[in-house]
């Protein structure tokens, strides 16, 4: 190897270390000027490579007994969710996390948090950290200012009572089918509650995003289907399976991009599957966009879902000449981010509710009385959407917003 090449390769890590030390020292001085307690972290939380592989490094250090308490607690991806209030009990209601890539101030005081939320111009969104959601381009979650207003305006029109009714009907159908799977087809004891709740959520989202009904498929049934050949033209594969792969591979997608994952010969098979999922979901949404455009040309009534609303909103804005137009890429990106935001939050909440109800039969009986009072018909298809507002006990079981 030529000496110049060797020196160049050796200089890269040295340069990175020197740069990190210089920026860390500058950020530490800024944090000291703020006057809050300081939590030091020598790797930037938003470092893409650390986001992808850092947690594995921490777990490896644990296995060999090399992880200090500080490293074990604060270097995992999502460490703040694991710490909850414990870190504030140690560092106070407000503290500054210092790293080479920047400083973060964490607060736990509700009044201070509310003051921050009320002043979006003074406390902007961390669009750099949210850029991980730019799988298909910018969207409501990754923009600010006028651009954010554009995405907000066209997507807000979707969330009406018509869409809520669609979610209500789909939730009843999926709940009934999931119960049927657990009672008659699932292996006993049932160990797939979390995974089945994810399937439930993805199917309900399919109704809200695309007005697409999919039958519930249990975890064991899904594994058997995956063991066989996959039909790439199948709607279920294009939406549900591909979306699940994207959610699991969001960090590698942010680092390399879906096209690189899909086409690079040096990528492992699992990463190529993630890249293929990105393309499959794109094609799926494009198909729904074309279907809605055809409905418009043929004067067919609008569907109740997000894609339909976005397509019609984009055409209306093109017609009236305002500078609020959205592109096909905007539609795909916003469809993805709404599904991303609504998936894990709903699935995890639902799984916790089911497990807690299983552990508390008295609570089950309490809400059963209410359901039987307002939903007298045994056919859940006859349960009208306005019934939801009357189910106060059922709403009390849900965690607060």
C-alpha positions as CSV (number, residue, x, y, z in Angstrom):
1,X,0.0,0.0,0.0
2,X,1.5,3.4,-1.0
3,X,2.5,5.5,2.0
4,X,0.3,8.4,0.9
5,X,-2.8,6.2,1.0
6,X,-1.9,4.7,4.4
7,X,-1.3,8.2,5.8
8,X,-4.7,9.4,4.4
9,X,-6.6,6.5,5.9
10,X,-4.8,7.0,9.3
11,X,-5.6,10.7,9.2
12,X,-9.4,10.2,9.0
13,X,-9.9,8.8,12.5
14,X,-7.3,11.2,13.9
15,X,-9.1,14.2,12.3
16,X,-12.4,13.0,13.6
17,X,-11.1,12.6,17.1
18,X,-9.4,16.1,17.1
19,X,-12.6,17.7,15.6
20,X,-14.7,16.0,18.3
21,X,-12.4,17.2,21.1
22,X,-12.5,20.8,19.8
23,X,-16.3,20.9,19.3
24,X,-16.9,19.1,22.6
25,X,-14.8,21.6,24.5
26,X,-16.6,24.5,22.8
27,X,-20.0,23.0,23.6
28,X,-19.0,22.3,27.2
29,X,-18.1,26.0,27.7
30,X,-21.5,27.0,26.3
31,X,-23.2,24.6,28.7
32,X,-21.4,26.0,31.7
33,X,-22.5,29.5,30.7
34,X,-26.1,28.3,30.8
35,X,-25.6,27.3,34.4
36,X,-27.7,24.1,34.5
37,X,-26.3,20.7,35.7
38,X,-24.4,19.0,32.9
39,X,-24.6,15.4,31.6
40,X,-21.6,14.5,29.4
41,X,-21.9,12.2,26.4
42,X,-18.8,11.8,24.2
43,X,-20.8,10.5,21.2
44,X,-23.5,12.7,19.7
45,X,-27.0,11.2,20.1
46,X,-27.9,12.0,16.5
47,X,-24.7,10.4,15.1
48,X,-26.2,8.1,12.3
49,X,-23.7,5.3,12.7
50,X,-24.1,5.3,16.5
51,X,-27.9,5.3,16.1
52,X,-27.6,2.2,13.9
53,X,-25.0,0.2,15.8
54,X,-24.4,2.0,19.2
55,X,-26.9,-0.1,21.1
56,X,-25.1,-3.3,20.0
57,X,-21.8,-1.9,21.2
58,X,-23.4,-1.1,24.6
59,X,-24.8,-4.7,24.8
60,X,-21.5,-6.2,23.8
61,X,-19.8,-4.1,26.5
62,X,-22.3,-5.4,29.0
63,X,-21.6,-9.0,28.0
64,X,-17.9,-8.7,28.7
65,X,-18.4,-6.6,31.8
66,X,-16.8,-3.5,30.3
67,X,-19.9,-1.2,30.5
68,X,-19.7,1.5,33.2
69,X,-23.0,2.6,34.7
70,X,-22.8,5.9,32.8
71,X,-22.1,4.2,29.4
72,X,-24.8,1.6,30.1
73,X,-27.4,4.2,30.9
74,X,-26.8,7.0,28.5
75,X,-25.4,5.6,25.3
76,X,-28.2,3.3,24.3
77,X,-30.5,4.5,21.5
78,X,-33.6,5.8,23.2
79,X,-31.9,6.1,26.5
80,X,-34.2,8.9,27.7
81,X,-37.2,6.7,27.3
82,X,-35.6,4.1,29.5
83,X,-34.5,6.6,32.1
84,X,-37.9,8.4,32.4
85,X,-37.7,10.6,35.5
86,X,-34.7,8.8,37.1
87,X,-32.3,11.1,35.3
88,X,-34.1,14.2,36.5
89,X,-34.1,12.9,40.0
90,X,-30.3,12.8,39.7
91,X,-29.6,15.9,37.6
92,X,-32.6,18.1,38.5
93,X,-35.7,19.4,36.7
94,X,-33.5,20.8,33.9
95,X,-30.1,19.8,32.7
96,X,-27.9,20.1,29.7
97,X,-26.6,17.1,27.7
98,X,-23.2,18.0,26.2
99,X,-21.8,16.2,23.2
100,X,-19.4,16.9,20.3
101,X,-22.3,17.5,17.9
102,X,-24.3,19.9,20.0
103,X,-26.1,20.5,23.3
104,X,-29.6,19.5,24.4
105,X,-31.5,20.9,27.3
106,X,-33.9,18.4,29.0
107,X,-36.7,19.7,31.2
108,X,-39.3,17.9,33.4
109,X,-41.2,20.9,34.8
110,X,-44.6,20.9,33.2
111,X,-45.0,24.7,33.3
112,X,-41.6,25.2,31.5
113,X,-42.5,22.5,28.9
114,X,-45.8,24.2,28.2
115,X,-44.1,27.6,27.9
116,X,-41.7,26.1,25.3
117,X,-44.6,24.5,23.3
118,X,-46.4,27.9,23.2
119,X,-43.4,29.6,21.7
120,X,-42.6,27.7,18.5
121,X,-40.8,30.7,17.0
122,X,-38.4,30.9,19.9
123,X,-38.0,27.1,20.3
124,X,-37.9,25.6,16.8
125,X,-38.2,22.0,16.0
126,X,-35.1,19.8,15.7
127,X,-35.5,19.2,12.0
128,X,-32.0,17.7,11.7
129,X,-32.9,14.9,14.2
130,X,-36.3,14.5,12.5
131,X,-34.7,14.1,9.1
132,X,-34.6,10.4,9.7
133,X,-38.3,10.5,8.6
134,X,-37.4,11.9,5.2
135,X,-37.6,8.4,3.7
136,X,-39.6,9.8,0.7
137,X,-38.8,13.5,1.1
138,X,-39.9,16.3,3.4
139,X,-43.2,16.2,5.2
140,X,-45.2,17.6,8.0
141,X,-42.8,16.2,10.7
142,X,-39.6,17.4,9.1
143,X,-40.4,21.0,8.0
144,X,-40.8,24.4,9.6
145,X,-42.4,27.8,8.8
146,X,-44.2,28.3,5.6
147,X,-43.3,24.8,4.3
148,X,-44.8,23.3,7.5
149,X,-47.9,25.4,7.1
150,X,-48.4,24.0,3.6
151,X,-48.1,20.4,4.7
152,X,-50.3,21.1,7.8
153,X,-53.0,22.7,5.7
154,X,-53.4,19.9,3.2
155,X,-53.2,17.0,5.7
156,X,-55.5,18.5,8.3
157,X,-58.5,18.4,6.0
158,X,-58.4,14.6,6.3
159,X,-59.0,14.3,10.0
160,X,-62.7,14.8,10.1
161,X,-65.6,12.8,11.6
162,X,-65.8,10.9,8.3
163,X,-62.3,9.6,8.8
164,X,-62.9,8.9,12.5
165,X,-65.9,6.8,11.6
166,X,-63.8,4.8,9.1
167,X,-61.3,4.1,11.9
168,X,-64.1,3.1,14.3
169,X,-65.6,0.6,11.8
170,X,-62.2,-0.8,10.9
171,X,-61.1,-1.2,14.6
172,X,-64.3,-3.2,15.4
173,X,-63.7,-5.5,12.4
174,X,-60.0,-6.0,13.2
175,X,-60.7,-6.5,16.9
176,X,-63.3,-9.2,16.2
177,X,-60.9,-11.0,13.8
178,X,-58.0,-10.8,16.2
179,X,-60.2,-12.3,19.0
180,X,-61.3,-15.1,16.6
181,X,-57.6,-15.8,15.9
182,X,-56.7,-16.0,19.6
183,X,-59.7,-18.2,20.4
184,X,-59.5,-20.7,17.6
185,X,-56.2,-20.6,15.6
186,X,-53.4,-19.2,17.8
187,X,-51.2,-21.6,19.7
188,X,-51.8,-21.8,23.5
189,X,-50.7,-20.0,25.6
190,X,-50.9,-16.8,23.4
191,X,-47.5,-15.2,23.3
192,X,-48.0,-12.9,20.3
193,X,-50.0,-10.1,21.8
194,X,-47.5,-7.3,20.9
195,X,-47.0,-8.6,17.4
196,X,-50.7,-9.1,16.8
197,X,-51.4,-5.6,18.0
198,X,-49.0,-4.2,15.4
199,X,-50.8,-6.1,12.7
200,X,-54.1,-4.8,14.1
201,X,-52.8,-1.2,14.0
202,X,-51.3,-1.5,10.5
203,X,-54.7,-2.8,9.2
204,X,-56.6,0.0,10.8
205,X,-54.1,2.5,9.4
206,X,-54.7,0.9,6.0
207,X,-58.3,2.0,6.3
208,X,-57.5,5.5,7.5
209,X,-54.7,6.1,4.9
210,X,-56.1,4.2,1.9
211,X,-59.6,2.9,2.6
212,X,-58.2,-0.6,2.2
213,X,-59.7,-3.5,4.1
214,X,-57.3,-6.3,5.0
215,X,-58.2,-9.5,6.9
216,X,-56.4,-9.9,10.2
217,X,-53.5,-12.3,10.1
218,X,-52.0,-13.7,13.3
219,X,-48.3,-13.8,14.0
220,X,-48.0,-17.6,13.4
221,X,-50.0,-17.4,10.1
222,X,-47.8,-14.5,8.9
223,X,-44.6,-16.5,9.7
224,X,-45.9,-19.5,7.7
225,X,-46.7,-17.2,4.7
226,X,-43.3,-15.6,4.9
227,X,-41.7,-19.1,4.8
228,X,-43.2,-19.6,1.3
229,X,-42.8,-17.6,-1.8
230,X,-43.9,-13.9,-1.7
231,X,-46.1,-12.4,-4.3
232,X,-44.8,-8.9,-4.8
233,X,-48.0,-7.8,-6.5
234,X,-50.1,-8.7,-3.4
235,X,-51.6,-5.6,-1.7
236,X,-50.9,-7.0,1.7
237,X,-47.2,-7.4,1.0
238,X,-46.8,-4.0,-0.6
239,X,-48.4,-2.2,2.3
240,X,-48.3,-4.2,5.5
241,X,-45.1,-6.2,5.1
242,X,-43.1,-3.5,3.4
243,X,-44.2,-0.9,6.0
244,X,-43.2,-3.2,8.8
245,X,-39.7,-3.6,7.3
246,X,-39.3,0.1,6.9
247,X,-40.2,0.7,10.5
248,X,-37.6,-1.8,11.6
249,X,-34.9,-0.4,9.3
250,X,-35.5,3.3,9.6
251,X,-32.0,4.1,10.8
252,X,-30.1,2.2,7.9
253,X,-32.5,3.9,5.5
254,X,-31.6,7.3,6.9
255,X,-27.8,6.5,6.6
256,X,-27.7,4.8,3.2
257,X,-31.1,5.6,1.5
258,X,-33.5,3.0,0.3
259,X,-32.1,2.8,-3.3
260,X,-28.6,2.1,-2.0
261,X,-29.9,-0.6,0.3
262,X,-31.8,-2.2,-2.5
263,X,-29.3,-2.2,-5.3
264,X,-25.8,-2.4,-3.6
265,X,-24.2,-5.8,-4.1
266,X,-22.3,-5.5,-0.8
267,X,-25.5,-5.1,1.3
268,X,-26.6,-8.1,3.4
269,X,-29.9,-9.8,2.3
270,X,-31.8,-8.3,5.3
271,X,-30.8,-4.8,4.3
272,X,-31.7,-5.4,0.6
273,X,-35.1,-6.5,1.8
274,X,-35.5,-3.2,3.7
275,X,-34.5,-1.3,0.5
276,X,-37.0,-3.3,-1.5
277,X,-39.7,-2.5,1.1
278,X,-39.1,1.3,0.6
279,X,-39.7,0.9,-3.2
280,X,-42.7,-1.4,-2.7
281,X,-44.4,1.1,-0.4
282,X,-43.7,3.9,-2.9
283,X,-45.3,1.9,-5.7
284,X,-48.2,1.0,-3.5
285,X,-49.0,4.7,-2.7
286,X,-48.5,5.7,-6.3
287,X,-51.1,3.2,-7.3
288,X,-53.5,4.7,-4.8
289,X,-52.8,8.2,-6.1
290,X,-53.5,7.1,-9.7
291,X,-56.7,5.4,-8.6
292,X,-57.9,8.6,-7.0
293,X,-57.0,10.7,-10.0
294,X,-59.0,8.3,-12.1
295,X,-62.0,8.7,-9.7
296,X,-61.7,12.5,-10.1
297,X,-61.7,12.2,-13.9
298,X,-64.7,9.9,-13.8
299,X,-66.5,12.2,-11.2
300,X,-66.6,9.4,-8.6
301,X,-67.2,10.6,-5.0
302,X,-64.1,11.1,-2.8
303,X,-63.0,8.4,-0.4
304,X,-62.6,9.1,3.3
305,X,-58.9,8.4,3.5
306,X,-55.7,10.5,3.7
307,X,-54.4,9.8,0.1
308,X,-57.8,10.8,-1.4
309,X,-57.8,14.1,0.5
310,X,-54.2,14.9,-0.4
311,X,-54.7,14.2,-4.1
312,X,-57.9,16.3,-4.2
313,X,-56.3,19.1,-2.1
314,X,-53.2,19.2,-4.4
315,X,-55.4,19.5,-7.5
316,X,-57.6,22.2,-6.0
317,X,-54.5,24.3,-5.1
318,X,-53.1,23.9,-8.6
319,X,-56.3,25.3,-9.9
320,X,-56.6,28.4,-7.7
321,X,-52.9,29.4,-8.2
322,X,-51.9,29.7,-4.6
323,X,-48.3,28.9,-3.6
324,X,-49.4,25.9,-1.5
325,X,-49.2,23.1,-4.1
326,X,-48.0,19.7,-3.0
327,X,-46.3,17.2,-5.3
328,X,-46.7,13.5,-5.7
329,X,-43.6,13.0,-3.6
330,X,-45.2,15.2,-0.8
331,X,-48.2,12.9,-0.8
332,X,-46.1,9.8,-0.5
333,X,-43.9,11.3,2.2
334,X,-46.9,12.6,4.3
335,X,-48.7,9.3,3.9
336,X,-45.6,7.5,5.2
337,X,-45.0,9.8,8.2
338,X,-48.7,9.6,9.3
339,X,-48.4,5.9,9.2
340,X,-45.1,6.0,11.0
341,X,-46.4,8.3,13.8
342,X,-49.6,6.3,14.3
343,X,-48.2,2.8,14.3
344,X,-46.0,2.0,17.3
345,X,-47.8,4.5,19.6
346,X,-51.1,2.8,19.0
347,X,-49.8,-0.8,18.9
348,X,-47.9,-0.4,22.2
349,X,-50.8,1.3,23.9
350,X,-53.2,-1.4,22.8
351,X,-50.9,-4.2,23.9
352,X,-50.5,-2.6,27.4
353,X,-54.3,-2.2,27.7
354,X,-55.0,-5.8,26.8
355,X,-52.4,-7.2,29.2
356,X,-53.6,-4.9,32.0
357,X,-57.2,-6.0,31.4
358,X,-56.2,-9.7,31.5
359,X,-54.5,-9.0,34.8
360,X,-57.5,-7.2,36.2
361,X,-60.8,-9.1,35.7
362,X,-62.8,-6.5,37.8
363,X,-61.9,-3.8,35.2
364,X,-63.0,-6.1,32.4
365,X,-66.4,-6.6,34.1
366,X,-66.7,-2.8,34.7
367,X,-66.3,-1.9,31.0
368,X,-68.3,-5.0,29.9
369,X,-71.3,-3.6,31.7
370,X,-71.0,-0.3,29.8
371,X,-70.6,-2.0,26.4
372,X,-73.6,-4.3,27.0
373,X,-75.6,-1.2,28.0
374,X,-75.0,0.9,24.9
375,X,-74.2,-1.9,22.4
376,X,-77.2,-4.2,22.8
377,X,-77.0,-5.8,19.4
378,X,-74.6,-8.8,19.2
379,X,-73.5,-7.7,15.7
380,X,-70.7,-5.2,16.1
381,X,-71.5,-3.9,12.6
382,X,-74.6,-2.4,14.1
383,X,-72.6,-0.4,16.6
384,X,-72.8,3.2,15.3
385,X,-69.8,5.6,15.6
386,X,-71.6,8.1,17.9
387,X,-71.7,5.3,20.5
388,X,-68.0,6.0,21.1
389,X,-68.7,9.3,22.9
390,X,-70.9,7.4,25.4
391,X,-68.4,4.8,26.4
392,X,-66.8,6.7,29.3
393,X,-65.5,3.7,31.1
394,X,-63.8,2.4,28.0
395,X,-62.2,5.8,27.5
396,X,-61.1,5.8,31.2
397,X,-59.1,2.6,30.5
398,X,-57.1,4.4,27.8
399,X,-53.9,6.2,29.0
400,X,-54.2,10.0,29.0
401,X,-53.1,11.9,25.9
